[in-house]
C-alpha cells in the first residue's frame, strides 16, 4: 500500500457518525488489500476498540485541539465557524 488512513466524523447533537477508510495501492494488490480491510472491519465489529487505542486517540484529539487554539489562524477559523 502506498498510503492508508481512516477517520470518524460526528456531530455534537446529531446521533449519526461517519467512519471512512481509504487506501492507495497497486491494482495488482487490490484483492489482498480488500481482504485486509475486511478483516480489520470485522475485527472492529467483533472486538470493538481497545481501551488503550481509545485513550491514545482521545489524547491525540485533545492535543490537536490545544494546538489549534494556540494558533491565531486556527482560532479565527473556529470563531468564524461558530
N, C-alpha and C positions, 0 to 999 in steps of 0.2 A: 504494500500500500504506500502511496506517495503522501497521503495525509488522511487523517481521520479525526472526527470530533463529534460531539453531541451537545445538546443544550436543553434546558427547560425554560419555558416562559409561562408565567402565571400572572394573575391579576389579584390585587388585594381584596376585591369584592366578588368578582366572578368566580364560580367554583370550577370552571374549565381551565385546563392547563394543556400546553402543547409540548411534546417531547420530540426532539428531532435528532437524527443521526445522519452523518454523511461520511463518505469515504471516496478517495480518488485512487484508482488502481488501473493497472494494465488490463485491458479487456480479456486477455488470456487468463487472468487470475480471478475473473468475476465469480465463478462458481465457488471457489474457496472463500472469497470474501463474503458472499451471501450466506454460506454455511456458518462462518464465524459470527456474523451479525445475528443470525437466527439463534445460535447457541447463547450468545450474550443476552439477547432479549428474553429468551426462555429462562435463563438463569435469574434475570431480574424479576420476572413474573413469579418464579418458584421460590426464590430465596429473599427477595426484596433487597433493599440497600443495606449494606453492612454498617454498623454503628460508627466505626472508625472512618469510613468513607464519607458518611453524612457529616460527621464532626469536621473533617478536613474541608468539605465543600462549604459548610457554614462559615468556617474561619476565613476561607478564601473570599467568599462573598462579602463578609464584613470588612476585610482588608481593602477590597476593591471599592466599597462604599466610602470608607475613610479616606482613601487616596483621592477619589473623585471630589470629595468635599473640600480637599486641601488645594485643589486646582481651580483657579479662577474661572477658566472657560467651562469646566465641568459643572461648577456651581451655578454659573449663569444659565447653563442649559437646563439644569434641574429646576431652577426658579422660573424660567420661561415656560417649561412644560407643565408646571403646576399652577 
